[in-house]
């Protein structure tokens, strides 16, 4: 029997451990777990309290357990309890509201993000097999499948957290899992304003554009807050409108949406059949009388279907994509469309210019903050054969103070195409 705390107390190695972990050796842990599982086979409908009593009974049959302190006993019981009713070793991290991301590089190398900073968690699984058992349980709950033949999958937890899994042989160090967590209460535009993500003026403009059914596209790098921002933008959708959301793993939580249909893609089964793609769901949504179509993220050929939907009377659509700048997002959309369709590049650019109205770009700064850095209007006509962008707001950095980036989103221009504002009755037509 051994008890351990990650790190040796000297502050060396992987850094300080925020969680003290008491652990049984893997073989003894498995013996106790199997004993409890065999008892549950006779009575699976036990309450949480009954399960903890059962774990205590089995655990303290071991001679060494009788010498533990009360804290050690509690930690050991909780660890085993979470392996049946929670997410095993990860449950303490999921119970910590400050943790926004959990990154499992291998079964005994787990990092977390708190407040935009990465740190070693001090938590581990006793073996790669135990981690893989948990992975299979998680993906199975949402009718997904992951194995050596299909080693990459997206899934979600019951609380809406997004899960990305990569298994060996693709992941060389062992099963790799990334869990993106979201607040219990989705952040709204007021929350983003309080966090300094954008200014009141920019927020008011974006909310007006959403209400007037402009097609908005949110771009940014990984972890820049695209999904959170999409949730916040959706607050401006008038009540009663029929909204169709399309995602790989459902994570959007639209506050106040009373008429909502959520669609989720599906991977192929073990026979390679049954796959349902984002492109197919976009096409299906067009026959569902949507007032708004929200595509969680476009990554490939489905970009053409999204653009065509925006160009065929489905105004007010919203979507996100990965890019380093608004101009890069235009280039990426071109590449996505061309990956699935044999079209002239000029035709693709005309589709983009006609479909998109505004691009909002988010960035994650070196201090961990996430902010809007650009808001650009997409001009409806090409300029010298390229899609042209008109800056409306642009972030200007002014320096750094106490480790925090100082700057402000400043107005850079006026919206040129006001036709939808006029049609929505928000602005009068110019005489």
TORKOL-4160 file (C-alpha; in steps of 0.2 Angstrom, whole numbers, padded with zeros to 4 digits, m for minus):
431
<pt num="1" X="0000" Y="0000" Z="0000"/>
<pt num="2" X="0006" Y="0017" Z="m0004"/>
<pt num="3" X="m0001" Y="0035" Z="m0002"/>
<pt num="4" X="0006" Y="0049" Z="m0013"/>
<pt num="5" X="0004" Y="0067" Z="m0017"/>
<pt num="6" X="0010" Y="0073" Z="m0034"/>
<pt num="7" X="0026" Y="0081" Z="m0033"/>
<pt num="8" X="0038" Y="0078" Z="m0019"/>
<pt num="9" X="0033" Y="0093" Z="m0009"/>
<pt num="10" X="0049" Y="0103" Z="m0014"/>
<pt num="11" X="0040" Y="0112" Z="m0028"/>
<pt num="12" X="0051" Y="0104" Z="m0041"/>
<pt num="13" X="0046" Y="0092" Z="m0055"/>
<pt num="14" X="0030" Y="0096" Z="m0063"/>
<pt num="15" X="0025" Y="0110" Z="m0052"/>
<pt num="16" X="0014" Y="0111" Z="m0037"/>
<pt num="17" X="m0001" Y="0100" Z="m0036"/>
<pt num="18" X="m0018" Y="0108" Z="m0033"/>
<pt num="19" X="m0026" Y="0092" Z="m0028"/>
<pt num="20" X="m0020" Y="0080" Z="m0014"/>
<pt num="21" X="m0023" Y="0062" Z="m0021"/>
<pt num="22" X="m0023" Y="0047" Z="m0010"/>
<pt num="23" X="m0022" Y="0031" Z="m0021"/>
<pt num="24" X="m0023" Y="0013" Z="m0019"/>
<pt num="25" X="m0010" Y="0003" Z="m0029"/>
<pt num="26" X="m0019" Y="m0002" Z="m0046"/>
<pt num="27" X="m0020" Y="m0021" Z="m0042"/>
<pt num="28" X="m0029" Y="m0018" Z="m0025"/>
<pt num="29" X="m0040" Y="m0004" Z="m0032"/>
<pt num="30" X="m0046" Y="m0016" Z="m0046"/>
<pt num="31" X="m0049" Y="m0030" Z="m0033"/>
<pt num="32" X="m0060" Y="m0019" Z="m0023"/>
<pt num="33" X="m0069" Y="m0012" Z="m0038"/>
<pt num="34" X="m0072" Y="m0029" Z="m0045"/>
<pt num="35" X="m0079" Y="m0035" Z="m0028"/>
<pt num="36" X="m0091" Y="m0020" Z="m0028"/>
<pt num="37" X="m0096" Y="m0023" Z="m0046"/>
<pt num="38" X="m0100" Y="m0041" Z="m0042"/>
<pt num="39" X="m0111" Y="m0036" Z="m0027"/>
<pt num="40" X="m0120" Y="m0023" Z="m0039"/>
<pt num="41" X="m0124" Y="m0037" Z="m0051"/>
<pt num="42" X="m0136" Y="m0043" Z="m0038"/>
<pt num="43" X="m0144" Y="m0026" Z="m0034"/>
<pt num="44" X="m0140" Y="m0012" Z="m0047"/>
<pt num="45" X="m0153" Y="0000" Z="m0040"/>
<pt num="46" X="m0144" Y="0005" Z="m0025"/>
<pt num="47" X="m0144" Y="0023" Z="m0019"/>
<pt num="48" X="m0128" Y="0033" Z="m0018"/>
<pt num="49" X="m0127" Y="0031" Z="0000"/>
<pt num="50" X="m0129" Y="0013" Z="m0001"/>
<pt num="51" X="m0115" Y="0012" Z="m0014"/>
<pt num="52" X="m0103" Y="0021" Z="m0003"/>
<pt num="53" X="m0107" Y="0009" Z="0012"/>
<pt num="54" X="m0104" Y="m0005" Z="0001"/>
<pt num="55" X="m0087" Y="0002" Z="m0005"/>
<pt num="56" X="m0082" Y="0005" Z="0013"/>
<pt num="57" X="m0086" Y="m0013" Z="0018"/>
<pt num="58" X="m0076" Y="m0020" Z="0004"/>
<pt num="59" X="m0062" Y="m0007" Z="0005"/>
<pt num="60" X="m0059" Y="m0009" Z="0024"/>
<pt num="61" X="m0058" Y="m0028" Z="0023"/>
<pt num="62" X="m0040" Y="m0024" Z="0018"/>
<pt num="63" X="m0028" Y="m0024" Z="0033"/>
<pt num="64" X="m0019" Y="m0009" Z="0028"/>
<pt num="65" X="m0035" Y="0001" Z="0026"/>
<pt num="66" X="m0038" Y="0000" Z="0045"/>
<pt num="67" X="m0023" Y="0011" Z="0048"/>
<pt num="68" X="m0029" Y="0025" Z="0037"/>
<pt num="69" X="m0033" Y="0042" Z="0044"/>
<pt num="70" X="m0051" Y="0048" Z="0042"/>
<pt num="71" X="m0046" Y="0059" Z="0027"/>
<pt num="72" X="m0037" Y="0045" Z="0018"/>
<pt num="73" X="m0053" Y="0034" Z="0020"/>
<pt num="74" X="m0064" Y="0047" Z="0014"/>
<pt num="75" X="m0053" Y="0050" Z="m0001"/>
<pt num="76" X="m0052" Y="0032" Z="m0005"/>
<pt num="77" X="m0071" Y="0029" Z="m0004"/>
<pt num="78" X="m0074" Y="0045" Z="m0015"/>
<pt num="79" X="m0061" Y="0039" Z="m0028"/>
<pt num="80" X="m0070" Y="0022" Z="m0030"/>
<pt num="81" X="m0087" Y="0030" Z="m0029"/>
<pt num="82" X="m0083" Y="0041" Z="m0044"/>
<pt num="83" X="m0078" Y="0026" Z="m0054"/>
<pt num="84" X="m0096" Y="0019" Z="m0053"/>
<pt num="85" X="m0106" Y="0035" Z="m0052"/>
<pt num="86" X="m0095" Y="0049" Z="m0060"/>
<pt num="87" X="m0080" Y="0050" Z="m0071"/>
<pt num="88" X="m0068" Y="0041" Z="m0061"/>
<pt num="89" X="m0052" Y="0051" Z="m0057"/>
<pt num="90" X="m0058" Y="0066" Z="m0067"/>
<pt num="91" X="m0073" Y="0069" Z="m0056"/>
<pt num="92" X="m0064" Y="0081" Z="m0044"/>
<pt num="93" X="m0059" Y="0091" Z="m0059"/>
<pt num="94" X="m0077" Y="0092" Z="m0066"/>
<pt num="95" X="m0083" Y="0097" Z="m0049"/>
<pt num="96" X="m0071" Y="0112" Z="m0049"/>
<pt num="97" X="m0080" Y="0127" Z="m0057"/>
<pt num="98" X="m0064" Y="0135" Z="m0060"/>
<pt num="99" X="m0058" Y="0122" Z="m0072"/>
<pt num="100" X="m0062" Y="0126" Z="m0090"/>
<pt num="101" X="m0052" Y="0113" Z="m0099"/>
<pt num="102" X="m0045" Y="0096" Z="m0095"/>
<pt num="103" X="m0031" Y="0089" Z="m0106"/>
<pt num="104" X="m0026" Y="0071" Z="m0104"/>
<pt num="105" X="m0010" Y="0067" Z="m0113"/>
<pt num="106" X="m0009" Y="0049" Z="m0106"/>
<pt num="107" X="m0017" Y="0040" Z="m0092"/>
<pt num="108" X="m0005" Y="0048" Z="m0079"/>
<pt num="109" X="m0002" Y="0065" Z="m0087"/>
<pt num="110" X="m0017" Y="0076" Z="m0085"/>
<pt num="111" X="m0017" Y="0095" Z="m0086"/>
<pt num="112" X="m0030" Y="0108" Z="m0083"/>
<pt num="113" X="m0034" Y="0126" Z="m0087"/>
<pt num="114" X="m0040" Y="0138" Z="m0074"/>
<pt num="115" X="m0041" Y="0157" Z="m0077"/>
<pt num="116" X="m0033" Y="0155" Z="m0094"/>
<pt num="117" X="m0017" Y="0146" Z="m0086"/>
<pt num="118" X="m0012" Y="0128" Z="m0088"/>
<pt num="119" X="m0006" Y="0118" Z="m0073"/>
<pt num="120" X="m0002" Y="0100" Z="m0069"/>
<pt num="121" X="m0018" Y="0092" Z="m0061"/>
<pt num="122" X="m0010" Y="0079" Z="m0049"/>
<pt num="123" X="m0023" Y="0067" Z="m0054"/>
<pt num="124" X="m0020" Y="0051" Z="m0064"/>
<pt num="125" X="m0028" Y="0034" Z="m0069"/>
<pt num="126" X="m0021" Y="0018" Z="m0063"/>
<pt num="127" X="m0018" Y="0012" Z="m0080"/>
<pt num="128" X="m0021" Y="0016" Z="m0099"/>
<pt num="129" X="m0035" Y="0002" Z="m0099"/>
<pt num="130" X="m0045" Y="0011" Z="m0085"/>
<pt num="131" X="m0044" Y="0027" Z="m0095"/>
<pt num="132" X="m0050" Y="0018" Z="m0111"/>
<pt num="133" X="m0064" Y="0010" Z="m0101"/>
<pt num="134" X="m0070" Y="0027" Z="m0096"/>
<pt num="135" X="m0068" Y="0034" Z="m0114"/>
<pt num="136" X="m0079" Y="0020" Z="m0121"/>
<pt num="137" X="m0092" Y="0023" Z="m0107"/>
<pt num="138" X="m0093" Y="0042" Z="m0112"/>
<pt num="139" X="m0094" Y="0040" Z="m0131"/>
<pt num="140" X="m0106" Y="0025" Z="m0129"/>
<pt num="141" X="m0119" Y="0037" Z="m0119"/>
<pt num="142" X="m0120" Y="0048" Z="m0135"/>
<pt num="143" X="m0121" Y="0033" Z="m0147"/>
<pt num="144" X="m0103" Y="0036" Z="m0154"/>
<pt num="145" X="m0090" Y="0023" Z="m0157"/>
<pt num="146" X="m0071" Y="0024" Z="m0156"/>
<pt num="147" X="m0058" Y="0010" Z="m0158"/>
<pt num="148" X="m0042" Y="0007" Z="m0167"/>
<pt num="149" X="m0050" Y="0007" Z="m0184"/>
<pt num="150" X="m0059" Y="0024" Z="m0180"/>
<pt num="151" X="m0048" Y="0031" Z="m0167"/>
<pt num="152" X="m0054" Y="0049" Z="m0167"/>
<pt num="153" X="m0071" Y="0055" Z="m0161"/>
<pt num="154" X="m0081" Y="0070" Z="m0153"/>
<pt num="155" X="m0093" Y="0067" Z="m0140"/>
<pt num="156" X="m0101" Y="0076" Z="m0125"/>
<pt num="157" X="m0104" Y="0074" Z="m0106"/>
<pt num="158" X="m0121" Y="0075" Z="m0098"/>
<pt num="159" X="m0117" Y="0093" Z="m0093"/>
<pt num="160" X="m0114" Y="0098" Z="m0110"/>
<pt num="161" X="m0095" Y="0098" Z="m0109"/>
<pt num="162" X="m0087" Y="0094" Z="m0126"/>
<pt num="163" X="m0075" Y="0079" Z="m0127"/>
<pt num="164" X="m0062" Y="0075" Z="m0140"/>
<pt num="165" X="m0054" Y="0058" Z="m0140"/>
<pt num="166" X="m0039" Y="0051" Z="m0150"/>
<pt num="167" X="m0034" Y="0033" Z="m0147"/>
<pt num="168" X="m0018" Y="0023" Z="m0151"/>
<pt num="169" X="m0010" Y="0020" Z="m0163"/>
<pt num="170" X="m0014" Y="0038" Z="m0168"/>
<pt num="171" X="m0010" Y="0044" Z="m0151"/>
<pt num="172" X="0008" Y="0037" Z="m0147"/>
<pt num="173" X="0008" Y="0040" Z="m0128"/>
<pt num="174" X="m0009" Y="0032" Z="m0125"/>
<pt num="175" X="m0027" Y="0037" Z="m0125"/>
<pt num="176" X="m0028" Y="0056" Z="m0127"/>
<pt num="177" X="m0044" Y="0066" Z="m0121"/>
<pt num="178" X="m0048" Y="0084" Z="m0121"/>
<pt num="179" X="m0063" Y="0090" Z="m0112"/>
<pt num="180" X="m0069" Y="0108" Z="m0115"/>
<pt num="181" X="m0080" Y="0114" Z="m0101"/>
<pt num="182" X="m0094" Y="0127" Z="m0101"/>
<pt num="183" X="m0101" Y="0138" Z="m0087"/>
<pt num="184" X="m0117" Y="0131" Z="m0079"/>
<pt num="185" X="m0125" Y="0147" Z="m0084"/>
<pt num="186" X="m0121" Y="0152" Z="m0102"/>
<pt num="187" X="m0112" Y="0168" Z="m0103"/>
<pt num="188" X="m0123" Y="0182" Z="m0111"/>
<pt num="189" X="m0118" Y="0198" Z="m0119"/>
<pt num="190" X="m0118" Y="0208" Z="m0102"/>
<pt num="191" X="m0105" Y="0195" Z="m0095"/>
<pt num="192" X="m0094" Y="0198" Z="m0110"/>
<pt num="193" X="m0095" Y="0216" Z="m0108"/>
<pt num="194" X="m0091" Y="0215" Z="m0090"/>
<pt num="195" X="m0076" Y="0204" Z="m0095"/>
<pt num="196" X="m0070" Y="0217" Z="m0107"/>
<pt num="197" X="m0072" Y="0206" Z="m0122"/>
<pt num="198" X="m0080" Y="0221" Z="m0132"/>
<pt num="199" X="m0087" Y="0238" Z="m0130"/>
<pt num="200" X="m0105" Y="0243" Z="m0127"/>
<pt num="201" X="m0105" Y="0251" Z="m0144"/>
<pt num="202" X="m0099" Y="0236" Z="m0153"/>
<pt num="203" X="m0111" Y="0225" Z="m0143"/>
<pt num="204" X="m0126" Y="0236" Z="m0147"/>
<pt num="205" X="m0122" Y="0235" Z="m0166"/>
<pt num="206" X="m0120" Y="0217" Z="m0166"/>
<pt num="207" X="m0136" Y="0214" Z="m0157"/>
<pt num="208" X="m0145" Y="0225" Z="m0170"/>
<pt num="209" X="m0137" Y="0216" Z="m0184"/>
<pt num="210" X="m0143" Y="0199" Z="m0177"/>
<pt num="211" X="m0161" Y="0206" Z="m0174"/>
<pt num="212" X="m0161" Y="0212" Z="m0192"/>
<pt num="213" X="m0156" Y="0195" Z="m0199"/>
<pt num="214" X="m0138" Y="0199" Z="m0205"/>
<pt num="215" X="m0128" Y="0183" Z="m0208"/>
<pt num="216" X="m0114" Y="0184" Z="m0195"/>
<pt num="217" X="m0099" Y="0173" Z="m0195"/>
<pt num="218" X="m0088" Y="0171" Z="m0179"/>
<pt num="219" X="m0069" Y="0167" Z="m0183"/>
<pt num="220" X="m0055" Y="0164" Z="m0171"/>
<pt num="221" X="m0042" Y="0152" Z="m0165"/>
<pt num="222" X="m0044" Y="0137" Z="m0154"/>
<pt num="223" X="m0050" Y="0142" Z="m0137"/>
<pt num="224" X="m0054" Y="0160" Z="m0142"/>
<pt num="225" X="m0072" Y="0159" Z="m0136"/>
<pt num="226" X="m0081" Y="0156" Z="m0152"/>
<pt num="227" X="m0095" Y="0145" Z="m0145"/>
<pt num="228" X="m0098" Y="0156" Z="m0130"/>
<pt num="229" X="m0099" Y="0172" Z="m0142"/>
<pt num="230" X="m0111" Y="0163" Z="m0153"/>
<pt num="231" X="m0122" Y="0159" Z="m0138"/>
<pt num="232" X="m0121" Y="0177" Z="m0133"/>
<pt num="233" X="m0126" Y="0183" Z="m0150"/>
<pt num="234" X="m0141" Y="0172" Z="m0150"/>
<pt num="235" X="m0149" Y="0182" Z="m0136"/>
<pt num="236" X="m0153" Y="0195" Z="m0149"/>
<pt num="237" X="m0164" Y="0183" Z="m0160"/>
<pt num="238" X="m0182" Y="0189" Z="m0158"/>
<pt num="239" X="m0193" Y="0177" Z="m0147"/>
<pt num="240" X="m0203" Y="0165" Z="m0156"/>
<pt num="241" X="m0192" Y="0162" Z="m0171"/>
<pt num="242" X="m0189" Y="0144" Z="m0176"/>
<pt num="243" X="m0170" Y="0141" Z="m0174"/>
<pt num="244" X="m0161" Y="0125" Z="m0181"/>
<pt num="245" X="m0144" Y="0122" Z="m0173"/>
<pt num="246" X="m0132" Y="0110" Z="m0182"/>
<pt num="247" X="m0117" Y="0103" Z="m0173"/>
<pt num="248" X="m0104" Y="0089" Z="m0172"/>
<pt num="249" X="m0106" Y="0088" Z="m0153"/>
<pt num="250" X="m0121" Y="0098" Z="m0146"/>
<pt num="251" X="m0114" Y="0111" Z="m0135"/>
<pt num="252" X="m0124" Y="0127" Z="m0139"/>
<pt num="253" X="m0136" Y="0133" Z="m0126"/>
<pt num="254" X="m0147" Y="0146" Z="m0132"/>
<pt num="255" X="m0155" Y="0156" Z="m0118"/>
<pt num="256" X="m0173" Y="0161" Z="m0121"/>
<pt num="257" X="m0175" Y="0151" Z="m0137"/>
<pt num="258" X="m0193" Y="0143" Z="m0136"/>
<pt num="259" X="m0194" Y="0136" Z="m0153"/>
<pt num="260" X="m0178" Y="0127" Z="m0155"/>
<pt num="261" X="m0173" Y="0111" Z="m0165"/>
<pt num="262" X="m0155" Y="0104" Z="m0161"/>
<pt num="263" X="m0147" Y="0092" Z="m0173"/>
<pt num="264" X="m0131" Y="0083" Z="m0171"/>
<pt num="265" X="m0120" Y="0073" Z="m0183"/>
<pt num="266" X="m0117" Y="0055" Z="m0182"/>
<pt num="267" X="m0102" Y="0044" Z="m0185"/>
<pt num="268" X="m0103" Y="0028" Z="m0196"/>
<pt num="269" X="m0106" Y="0012" Z="m0186"/>
<pt num="270" X="m0094" Y="m0003" Z="m0186"/>
<pt num="271" X="m0100" Y="m0008" Z="m0203"/>
<pt num="272" X="m0096" Y="0009" Z="m0210"/>
<pt num="273" X="m0114" Y="0014" Z="m0212"/>
<pt num="274" X="m0126" Y="0026" Z="m0204"/>
<pt num="275" X="m0115" Y="0042" Z="m0205"/>
<pt num="276" X="m0124" Y="0058" Z="m0205"/>
<pt num="277" X="m0114" Y="0073" Z="m0210"/>
<pt num="278" X="m0115" Y="0092" Z="m0206"/>
<pt num="279" X="m0119" Y="0095" Z="m0225"/>
<pt num="280" X="m0133" Y="0083" Z="m0224"/>
<pt num="281" X="m0141" Y="0091" Z="m0209"/>
<pt num="282" X="m0139" Y="0108" Z="m0217"/>
<pt num="283" X="m0149" Y="0102" Z="m0232"/>
<pt num="284" X="m0162" Y="0093" Z="m0221"/>
<pt num="285" X="m0164" Y="0109" Z="m0211"/>
<pt num="286" X="m0170" Y="0119" Z="m0226"/>
<pt num="287" X="m0185" Y="0108" Z="m0226"/>
<pt num="288" X="m0189" Y="0111" Z="m0208"/>
<pt num="289" X="m0195" Y="0129" Z="m0211"/>
<pt num="290" X="m0181" Y="0138" Z="m0201"/>
<pt num="291" X="m0181" Y="0156" Z="m0197"/>
<pt num="292" X="m0163" Y="0154" Z="m0192"/>
<pt num="293" X="m0150" Y="0141" Z="m0195"/>
<pt num="294" X="m0135" Y="0141" Z="m0183"/>
<pt num="295" X="m0120" Y="0129" Z="m0188"/>
<pt num="296" X="m0109" Y="0127" Z="m0173"/>
<pt num="297" X="m0093" Y="0126" Z="m0184"/>
<pt num="298" X="m0089" Y="0123" Z="m0202"/>
<pt num="299" X="m0073" Y="0113" Z="m0205"/>
<pt num="300" X="m0075" Y="0106" Z="m0223"/>
<pt num="301" X="m0085" Y="0104" Z="m0238"/>
<pt num="302" X="m0101" Y="0108" Z="m0229"/>
<pt num="303" X="m0096" Y="0126" Z="m0230"/>
<pt num="304" X="m0104" Y="0127" Z="m0248"/>
<pt num="305" X="m0121" Y="0120" Z="m0241"/>
<pt num="306" X="m0120" Y="0134" Z="m0227"/>
<pt num="307" X="m0117" Y="0147" Z="m0240"/>
<pt num="308" X="m0130" Y="0141" Z="m0251"/>
<pt num="309" X="m0143" Y="0141" Z="m0237"/>
<pt num="310" X="m0138" Y="0159" Z="m0233"/>
<pt num="311" X="m0140" Y="0163" Z="m0251"/>
<pt num="312" X="m0158" Y="0155" Z="m0253"/>
<pt num="313" X="m0168" Y="0166" Z="m0241"/>
<pt num="314" X="m0162" Y="0160" Z="m0224"/>
<pt num="315" X="m0156" Y="0176" Z="m0218"/>
<pt num="316" X="m0150" Y="0178" Z="m0200"/>
<pt num="317" X="m0139" Y="0163" Z="m0200"/>
<pt num="318" X="m0124" Y="0161" Z="m0188"/>
<pt num="319" X="m0109" Y="0150" Z="m0189"/>
<pt num="320" X="m0091" Y="0149" Z="m0183"/>
<pt num="321" X="m0074" Y="0143" Z="m0190"/>
<pt num="322" X="m0055" Y="0143" Z="m0186"/>
<pt num="323" X="m0044" Y="0156" Z="m0193"/>
<pt num="324" X="m0031" Y="0169" Z="m0188"/>
<pt num="325" X="m0040" Y="0184" Z="m0195"/>
<pt num="326" X="m0055" Y="0189" Z="m0205"/>
<pt num="327" X="m0046" Y="0189" Z="m0221"/>
<pt num="328" X="m0039" Y="0171" Z="m0217"/>
<pt num="329" X="m0057" Y="0166" Z="m0213"/>
<pt num="330" X="m0062" Y="0171" Z="m0231"/>
<pt num="331" X="m0047" Y="0161" Z="m0238"/>
<pt num="332" X="m0051" Y="0146" Z="m0227"/>
<pt num="333" X="m0070" Y="0146" Z="m0233"/>
<pt num="334" X="m0064" Y="0146" Z="m0251"/>
<pt num="335" X="m0053" Y="0131" Z="m0247"/>
<pt num="336" X="m0067" Y="0122" Z="m0238"/>
<pt num="337" X="m0079" Y="0124" Z="m0253"/>
<pt num="338" X="m0066" Y="0119" Z="m0266"/>
<pt num="339" X="m0062" Y="0103" Z="m0256"/>
<pt num="340" X="m0080" Y="0096" Z="m0260"/>
<pt num="341" X="m0085" Y="0105" Z="m0276"/>
<pt num="342" X="m0077" Y="0108" Z="m0293"/>
<pt num="343" X="m0081" Y="0126" Z="m0295"/>
<pt num="344" X="m0072" Y="0141" Z="m0302"/>
<pt num="345" X="m0064" Y="0151" Z="m0288"/>
<pt num="346" X="m0073" Y="0167" Z="m0294"/>
<pt num="347" X="m0090" Y="0158" Z="m0292"/>
<pt num="348" X="m0085" Y="0153" Z="m0274"/>
<pt num="349" X="m0079" Y="0170" Z="m0270"/>
<pt num="350" X="m0096" Y="0177" Z="m0276"/>
<pt num="351" X="m0105" Y="0165" Z="m0265"/>
<pt num="352" X="m0095" Y="0170" Z="m0250"/>
<pt num="353" X="m0098" Y="0189" Z="m0254"/>
<pt num="354" X="m0116" Y="0187" Z="m0257"/>
<pt num="355" X="m0119" Y="0175" Z="m0242"/>
<pt num="356" X="m0109" Y="0183" Z="m0227"/>
<pt num="357" X="m0113" Y="0200" Z="m0221"/>
<pt num="358" X="m0102" Y="0202" Z="m0206"/>
<pt num="359" X="m0087" Y="0193" Z="m0199"/>
<pt num="360" X="m0083" Y="0195" Z="m0180"/>
<pt num="361" X="m0065" Y="0189" Z="m0175"/>
<pt num="362" X="m0060" Y="0184" Z="m0158"/>
<pt num="363" X="m0042" Y="0181" Z="m0151"/>
<pt num="364" X="m0035" Y="0174" Z="m0135"/>
<pt num="365" X="m0022" Y="0186" Z="m0129"/>
<pt num="366" X="m0006" Y="0181" Z="m0120"/>
<pt num="367" X="m0014" Y="0186" Z="m0103"/>
<pt num="368" X="m0027" Y="0172" Z="m0106"/>
<pt num="369" X="m0041" Y="0185" Z="m0110"/>
<pt num="370" X="m0053" Y="0182" Z="m0124"/>
<pt num="371" X="m0058" Y="0198" Z="m0134"/>
<pt num="372" X="m0066" Y="0203" Z="m0150"/>
<pt num="373" X="m0052" Y="0210" Z="m0161"/>
<pt num="374" X="m0060" Y="0214" Z="m0177"/>
<pt num="375" X="m0078" Y="0217" Z="m0184"/>
<pt num="376" X="m0078" Y="0218" Z="m0203"/>
<pt num="377" X="m0092" Y="0220" Z="m0216"/>
<pt num="378" X="m0091" Y="0208" Z="m0231"/>
<pt num="379" X="m0094" Y="0219" Z="m0246"/>
<pt num="380" X="m0107" Y="0211" Z="m0258"/>
<pt num="381" X="m0097" Y="0214" Z="m0274"/>
<pt num="382" X="m0079" Y="0208" Z="m0277"/>
<pt num="383" X="m0064" Y="0220" Z="m0278"/>
<pt num="384" X="m0052" Y="0215" Z="m0291"/>
<pt num="385" X="m0058" Y="0198" Z="m0290"/>
<pt num="386" X="m0056" Y="0196" Z="m0271"/>
<pt num="387" X="m0069" Y="0196" Z="m0257"/>
<pt num="388" X="m0067" Y="0213" Z="m0249"/>
<pt num="389" X="m0069" Y="0217" Z="m0231"/>
<pt num="390" X="m0073" Y="0234" Z="m0223"/>
<pt num="391" X="m0067" Y="0237" Z="m0205"/>
<pt num="392" X="m0081" Y="0242" Z="m0193"/>
<pt num="393" X="m0071" Y="0240" Z="m0177"/>
<pt num="394" X="m0053" Y="0235" Z="m0173"/>
<pt num="395" X="m0044" Y="0232" Z="m0157"/>
<pt num="396" X="m0029" Y="0243" Z="m0153"/>
<pt num="397" X="m0017" Y="0237" Z="m0140"/>
<pt num="398" X="m0010" Y="0251" Z="m0129"/>
<pt num="399" X="0002" Y="0241" Z="m0118"/>
<pt num="400" X="0002" Y="0230" Z="m0103"/>
<pt num="401" X="m0001" Y="0233" Z="m0085"/>
<pt num="402" X="0001" Y="0220" Z="m0071"/>
<pt num="403" X="0002" Y="0206" Z="m0083"/>
<pt num="404" X="m0014" Y="0211" Z="m0092"/>
<pt num="405" X="m0015" Y="0217" Z="m0110"/>
<pt num="406" X="m0022" Y="0235" Z="m0111"/>
<pt num="407" X="m0032" Y="0240" Z="m0126"/>
<pt num="408" X="m0049" Y="0244" Z="m0133"/>
<pt num="409" X="m0060" Y="0240" Z="m0148"/>
<pt num="410" X="m0062" Y="0256" Z="m0158"/>
<pt num="411" X="m0073" Y="0261" Z="m0171"/>
<pt num="412" X="m0065" Y="0260" Z="m0189"/>
<pt num="413" X="m0080" Y="0263" Z="m0201"/>
<pt num="414" X="m0098" Y="0263" Z="m0204"/>
<pt num="415" X="m0109" Y="0249" Z="m0210"/>
<pt num="416" X="m0112" Y="0252" Z="m0229"/>
<pt num="417" X="m0126" Y="0240" Z="m0233"/>
<pt num="418" X="m0141" Y="0245" Z="m0222"/>
<pt num="419" X="m0154" Y="0236" Z="m0233"/>
<pt num="420" X="m0159" Y="0223" Z="m0220"/>
<pt num="421" X="m0160" Y="0236" Z="m0206"/>
<pt num="422" X="m0172" Y="0246" Z="m0217"/>
<pt num="423" X="m0182" Y="0230" Z="m0221"/>
<pt num="424" X="m0183" Y="0225" Z="m0202"/>
<pt num="425" X="m0189" Y="0243" Z="m0198"/>
<pt num="426" X="m0174" Y="0247" Z="m0188"/>
<pt num="427" X="m0168" Y="0261" Z="m0199"/>
<pt num="428" X="m0178" Y="0272" Z="m0212"/>
<pt num="429" X="m0173" Y="0271" Z="m0230"/>
<pt num="430" X="m0162" Y="0285" Z="m0236"/>
<pt num="431" X="m0171" Y="0297" Z="m0247"/>
